[in-house]
Amino acid sequence: MTRSRLLGLFALIAPSLILLLTVIPAQAANTDALRRQSLDRTLTRLAPGADPAVLRLAANALTCAAPDASRLAVIDYSLPSTEPRLWVFDLIQKRLLFKELVSHGRGSGDALARAFSNNPESHQSSLGLFRTLDTYYGRNGYSLRLEGLEPGINDLAYQRAIVIHGADYVSESFIERTGRLGRSFGCPAVRSEVSHQLIDSIKDDQYLFAYYPDRKWLEHSAFLSCQKGGQQLALH
């Protein structure tokens, strides 16, 4: 085939190639946007008492990281420890499985958490998106390992032994005595009575999203700035 014929053939197919390369990403972006919006609506409907802005961020992060995930836990550390601030969602059956009290690290604050860290020995809670791993029995009983997915924010969670476990200092009676929950070494501890069932509901490659209005994290998180849907989610 001569050069002139090749150039002529390319001239014919080039517009179609350009159109195809434009349409496919746009379709994928539109699909992601619809998926995120659907997840956002589902979470808001299932947990009407939760802050919708927090649920919106959780939906965006999960859609960016694992759009086919079947379970999601959300912690809102901007709430005091005396209030239920942990929600566990079944995204397949579209059900709220748990709405629970959850502790924060003793280095993070008293009744209100105000400081967060990725550093070992800080005894502070960490923010961001986590993947759940396997379970084990340790000094705190039945526990669930967590893998932090955000570099510099929570990616030392496994090394720090930041896990979900039950604790007797997470209870209404403890709140009545002290005006707050007891605090962990950074672990999101839950009531002992529900710990086994709650852990089993999100173990093995499910997700946990921990929120606090920390500007540095909000502005630099790879999951929150994900360009899914063709636009960056507005941060609050």
Secondary structure, DSSP 8 states (H G I E B T S, - for coil): --HHHHHHHHHHHHHHHHHHHHHHHHHHHHHHHHHHHHHHHHHHHH-TTS-HHHHHHHHHHHHHH-TT-SEEEEEETTS-TTS--EEEEETTTTEEEEEE----BTTTBSSSB-----STT------EEEEEEEEEEETTEEEEEEEE-STTTTTTTTTTT-EEEEETTSSHHHHHHHSS---BSS---EEHHHHHHHHHHHTTT-EEEEE---HHHHHH-TTTT--GGGS-----
